């Protein structure tokens, strides 16, 4: 597998992934509609192994063009997160579900890695693994699970259900929980938490990108299966995350009685399946927080 198509490659995870793929010697084609007007890849535009297509996964002609001579697809493009999907529900369905249908229609059995989400588990008592019943409670989780089923019907796939990503990326997202907490702690010296004891699970954005490369390298032994992506050490409550941040940033932690997560996420996740194949996360939450502090201080 030499030529990789990355849908949504100009996004938070995609920009980190593309750099790793280029450094490993792959040819990379990115298709992205640049809906956030992000200015990325300036250092790659002259690289002969990199090609950028400004296009939309909902458009058949754009996808047919992007799939020419492709050996592997990494499908990241989506409306990501419950708030974004709730704000524009029709768009979320069109992109997350219909866009995946278009890619699946034209991929001609090309191997695909589909980036789903751990949000499809919803609220779970105990530890969930890949065999646990899914219970998506938000439009985001529901559309991502629908897309999983679309990809699975055709075969020759891997589905990843990643933990919530954190850390610095070329296409930065400040709305993700840890990224948001660090930013607020620096700006206000205060962290106000609702559902403080809800347990979440996390992975650094570069580890997430590394996990995707791992799947490309090991596709034959991983194919036609679902994998949780993260690390048990990062199954933590919001309050525990705030306390880790407080050790590096002087701030007050305030527990609120009101407020709720639209995904109703409260779960502990097992990552034994992916670890048994040889992949494990390398970057800790503490290291990611240090990186975020440096980033926020630099841009401000």
Buried (B, 14 or more C-beta within 10 A) or exposed (E): EEBBBBBBBBBBBBBBBBBBBBEEEBBBBBBBBBBEEBEBBEEBEEEEBBBBBEBBBBBEEBBEEBBEEBBBBBBBBBBBBBEBBEEEEEBBBBBBBBBBBBBBEEBEEBBBBBBBBBBBBBBBEEEBEBEBEBBBBBBBBBBBBBBBEBBBEBEBBBBBBBBBBBBBBBBBBEEBBBBBBBBBBBEEEEBBBBBBEBBBBBBBBBBBBBBBBBBBEBBEEBBEEBBBBBBBEBBBBBBBBBEBBBEBBEBEBEBEEEEEBBBBBBBBBBBEBBBEEEBBBEBBBEEBBEBBBEBBEEEE
